[in-house]
Amino acid sequence: MGAMTRHVRVAPAVDTALAAAGYRPYALGDDGALVAVALDGSQDRVELHVLRADDTTRARVGALRAVRHDHLARVLEAVPLSADELGVFTEHVTGTRLDALLAAREPLTDGEAATLAIPVAQALEALHAAGVQHGGVGPGAIVVGPDGRPVLAGLGVALRHVPAAADESGADVRALLDAVLGPQHAVEPGSLAEALDELRREACPGAARVVDRCFRVAVPVPLRLPDAADLAARAGRDAVTSLRQGGVRDSGRRRAGHAARSGRARGRSAGSPLPRGLVVGACAVVLAAGVTGTVLVAPWRMTTDGASAAAATHRPFASPSSGPAAAGHARTDPRDAAVMLTQRRAVLLGQGRGAPLHEVELTGSPAHTADSQLVAQLGDDRVSGLEVTVTAVEPLEASRDDEARVRVTSTTSAYERVAPDGTTRPGGPAATSTVVLVLRWTDQGWRVWDVAAA
């Protein structure tokens, strides 16, 4: 991401650490990071941040490593460079910075702003829940991939940031709102801009409230991306990173292959610390509780390691808040609710024990009971490498005034289960299947009551 200066020289200790991990220096990023490219010719990249080796830094690195979210760049590994310096490897996010994107097109519509704000706010929510503030949120730290997926990057700032106050989470959220609204976003009555501007004026706006406000006011739509030529001409080539095929992140399969190649290049196994960090992805996943306790694939049995699920090709890469509509609002389209609830459920199940499933399911309902059992079956494991796409939603006739039935079809890839120590075991195969979601209207909007066979 961002502007980079190539042909850099690095200290011997840094060069040694990179070579041991299977990389070589490539360029300097604009947040103090050293971008490194794989030695095996694959063009896979990571970033290395050289930090002071003290207890405060180690604690901050540890906290950031524990946060996993599909819309947040990840801290992969930390290695000692000397008695005084620590090298921290982070994910290199491929795409276009938000400031360069906005410079090459008209201002965002309300629907596009929601698509951008929702997942980044959820990434901030995950950071703040871990007791970490980003400290550098802005249009230069938000990267939009070729598939339209926004990711909060700029971890060089987050790794070095020492809060001046006990809680700066409100400053992070306000900076996100500034980035999304921008100076050219018209604040019209009843618009999302007006709703977010109200939050921006609060003393300490919360990330969860941004998500809620977006879904109450706007219908998310995919971001419209200028073509690469227009970006280069109007925003400058240095503001645009390589637009590789494959989206913001490489797939789990490519990561696994890269880890094996890197292991051979440096004479180490793919199970060493850095490759393991690269192999374990934060992809959206789909699970179902099987009759024997085995985890099986099905479209509604959804979970992630902090990731939001991909919707149908005409849907944004975002997850809804606590409900598609609020008390007193007109009922939303059950088809939209079915996709939104499916996505939100993915995020909640990714939290594991204690996930607030009532945000998507009626407490005590068959769906709520089944998901509670699923969370218990997963235990401390998480899931990696599985992607899900909702390919079709179809409304069906319901027998009650407060009920809706929606047939949902989704396609999933294979996935692995990952234990807390990083070891993996097979999880389930790729599959395509269809279920019927039975939705019921509540004061908080549509909620899932049951999941029936199609």
Secondary structure, DSSP 8 states (H G I E B T S, - for coil): ----EES----HHHHHHHHHHTEEEEEE-TTS-EEEEETTSS--EEEEEEEE-SHHHHHHHHHHHT---TTB--EEEEEE-SSSEEEEEEE---SEEHHHHHHTS----HHHHHHHHHHHHHHHHHHHHTT---S--STTTEEE-TTS-EEE--HHHHHH---SSS--HHHHHHHHHHHHHTTT----TTSHHHHHHHHHTSSS--HHHHHHHHHHH----------HHHHHHHH-GGGB----TT-SS--HHHHHHHHHHHHHHTT--TTSHHHHHHHS---EEE-EE-TTS-EE--SSSEEESS---B--TTS-S----S-SS-TTS----HHHHHHHHHHHHHHHHHT-TT--GGGTB-TTSHHHHHHHHHHHHHTT-EEES--EEEEEEEEE--SSTTEEEEEEEEEE--EEEE-TTS-EEEEE--EEEEEEEEEEEETTEEEEEEEEE-
